[in-house]
Amino acid sequence: MTGPETKAAIEWLTSVAPDPGACRWEWERNPQGIALLPAGRRWDVLILPGELGYPTLDVLTRLIDRPGPVLADFGESRMGFFVPPGTVSRWVGTGIRGCGQGAWIVVPYPGRATGGVRWLIPPDGSGTLTDAALLELAMHEAAGAAAGDARYARGDRGRPGG
């Protein structure tokens, strides 16, 4: 991601900062390449464990051309899916953390490698977010496939209750 796409993504991300200009200036010069940005204004972030997040992302990318931005943390043990603001306050699923109004998230500079978090799907600058209902559907499909794989590995195929 370079050029106008990166600039648009940076503008979109920093637009939520209390002082977007100062945030952008600091971010561009930060040797770690990260910024702390508030959630709940233009997006919320649903945080899935990596073992569910990656299969969910696979399902999502089969369902739609381009999901919203997705982050992975160091070690890829967690993934953050950018969803519409207000999603976290309505989310009832268990095992999924959310960052909404009042929360801050660590965000890497688009197009630059960092040592901690990284973009799996960087923002495109247009405000594209993942629809929460579609994300939930993808999570269910991913979890169902994982459960089926586990039953198959244990040899439970074809047995009653298996």
C-alpha positions as semicolon CSV with decimal commas, in nm:
position;residue;x (nm);y (nm);z (nm)
1;M;0,000;0,000;0,000
2;T;0,163;0,320;-0,117
3;G;0,092;0,667;-0,245
4;P;-0,263;0,804;-0,246
5;E;-0,407;0,491;-0,080
6;T;-0,169;0,526;0,216
7;K;-0,239;0,898;0,247
8;A;-0,616;0,839;0,246
9;A;-0,581;0,563;0,508
10;I;-0,369;0,786;0,730
11;E;-0,618;1,072;0,699
12;W;-0,909;0,842;0,782
13;L;-0,735;0,687;1,083
14;T;-0,604;1,012;1,231
15;S;-0,940;1,187;1,184
16;V;-1,050;1,032;1,516
17;A;-0,755;1,171;1,713
18;P;-0,816;1,469;1,942
19;D;-0,561;1,661;1,730
20;P;-0,534;1,486;1,391
21;G;-0,243;1,699;1,269
22;A;-0,034;1,642;1,579
23;C;-0,120;1,273;1,575
24;R;-0,013;1,238;1,210
25;W;0,310;1,434;1,273
26;E;0,403;1,215;1,573
27;W;0,299;0,894;1,399
28;E;0,512;0,961;1,092
29;R;0,815;1,016;1,314
30;N;0,752;0,742;1,570
31;P;1,030;0,482;1,531
32;Q;0,788;0,211;1,647
33;G;0,542;0,311;1,374
34;I;0,238;0,299;1,600
35;A;-0,025;0,539;1,729
36;L;-0,283;0,512;2,003
37;L;-0,623;0,602;1,857
38;P;-0,968;0,620;2,017
39;A;-1,228;0,362;1,918
40;G;-1,599;0,437;1,910
41;R;-1,596;0,741;1,680
42;R;-1,561;0,605;1,327
43;W;-1,522;0,239;1,423
44;D;-1,528;-0,016;1,701
45;V;-1,291;-0,311;1,707
46;L;-1,393;-0,668;1,786
47;I;-1,095;-0,871;1,906
48;L;-1,098;-1,243;1,830
49;P;-0,847;-1,503;1,945
50;G;-0,616;-1,591;1,656
51;E;-0,735;-1,950;1,633
52;L;-1,085;-1,818;1,552
53;G;-0,977;-1,496;1,380
54;Y;-0,782;-1,647;1,093
55;P;-1,052;-1,895;0,986
56;T;-1,309;-1,615;1,024
57;L;-1,104;-1,391;0,796
58;D;-1,082;-1,676;0,544
59;V;-1,461;-1,708;0,544
60;L;-1,510;-1,330;0,518
61;T;-1,280;-1,299;0,219
62;R;-1,479;-1,571;0,044
63;L;-1,806;-1,388;0,112
64;I;-1,707;-1,033;0,018
65;D;-1,440;-0,870;-0,195
66;R;-1,298;-0,649;0,076
67;P;-1,375;-0,662;0,448
68;G;-1,291;-0,367;0,667
69;P;-0,948;-0,324;0,823
70;V;-0,808;-0,614;1,026
71;L;-0,515;-0,604;1,269
72;A;-0,304;-0,887;1,409
73;D;-0,101;-0,848;1,726
74;F;0,252;-0,961;1,803
75;G;0,257;-1,338;1,784
76;E;-0,075;-1,324;1,603
77;S;-0,261;-1,449;1,909
78;R;-0,538;-1,191;1,856
79;M;-0,700;-1,020;1,560
80;G;-0,896;-0,695;1,558
81;F;-1,180;-0,649;1,308
82;F;-1,291;-0,290;1,247
83;V;-1,672;-0,274;1,263
84;P;-1,925;0,013;1,272
85;P;-1,928;0,232;1,584
86;G;-2,174;0,114;1,848
87;T;-2,123;-0,254;1,764
88;V;-1,940;-0,328;2,090
89;S;-2,224;-0,192;2,305
90;R;-2,468;-0,432;2,132
91;W;-2,238;-0,736;2,105
92;V;-2,362;-1,032;2,309
93;G;-2,121;-1,307;2,198
94;T;-1,887;-1,456;2,455
95;G;-1,512;-1,492;2,422
96;I;-1,483;-1,183;2,201
97;R;-1,341;-0,861;2,342
98;G;-1,447;-0,526;2,210
99;C;-1,307;-0,177;2,196
100;G;-1,573;0,088;2,160
101;Q;-1,648;0,432;2,301
102;G;-1,390;0,520;2,566
103;A;-1,132;0,260;2,456
104;W;-0,804;0,322;2,273
105;I;-0,627;0,089;2,033
106;V;-0,270;0,057;1,910
107;V;-0,265;0,112;1,535
108;P;0,034;0,061;1,306
109;Y;0,123;0,313;1,040
110;P;-0,026;0,190;0,709
111;G;0,234;0,051;0,472
112;R;0,512;0,037;0,729
113;A;0,637;-0,274;0,909
114;T;0,628;-0,259;1,288
115;G;0,748;-0,497;1,556
116;G;0,411;-0,538;1,726
117;V;0,079;-0,507;1,552
118;R;0,039;-0,528;1,176
119;W;-0,233;-0,484;0,919
120;L;-0,369;-0,804;0,768
121;I;-0,614;-0,587;0,574
122;P;-0,513;-0,222;0,585
123;P;-0,772;0,055;0,577
124;D;-0,841;0,186;0,229
125;G;-0,923;0,538;0,347
126;S;-1,284;0,521;0,228
127;G;-1,424;0,416;0,565
128;T;-1,494;0,055;0,467
129;L;-1,582;-0,148;0,778
130;T;-1,685;-0,508;0,827
131;D;-2,058;-0,552;0,880
132;A;-2,101;-0,697;1,231
133;A;-2,375;-0,942;1,126
134;L;-2,157;-1,072;0,844
135;L;-1,862;-1,103;1,083
136;E;-2,079;-1,301;1,324
137;L;-2,191;-1,530;1,042
138;A;-1,829;-1,585;0,937
139;M;-1,732;-1,659;1,299
140;H;-2,007;-1,921;1,329
141;E;-1,902;-2,086;1,003
142;A;-1,535;-2,085;1,108
143;A;-1,614;-2,223;1,454
144;G;-1,842;-2,489;1,305
145;A;-1,575;-2,600;1,061
146;A;-1,318;-2,616;1,342
147;A;-1,553;-2,825;1,557
148;G;-1,615;-3,061;1,266
149;D;-1,242;-3,095;1,205
150;A;-1,186;-3,175;1,573
151;R;-1,459;-3,443;1,571
152;Y;-1,310;-3,594;1,256
153;A;-0,961;-3,598;1,409
154;R;-1,096;-3,780;1,716
155;G;-1,270;-4,036;1,494
156;D;-1,621;-3,932;1,602
157;R;-1,752;-3,944;1,245
158;G;-2,066;-4,143;1,205
159;R;-2,117;-4,226;1,572
160;P;-2,442;-4,116;1,740
161;G;-2,380;-3,782;1,909
162;G;-2,053;-3,746;1,718
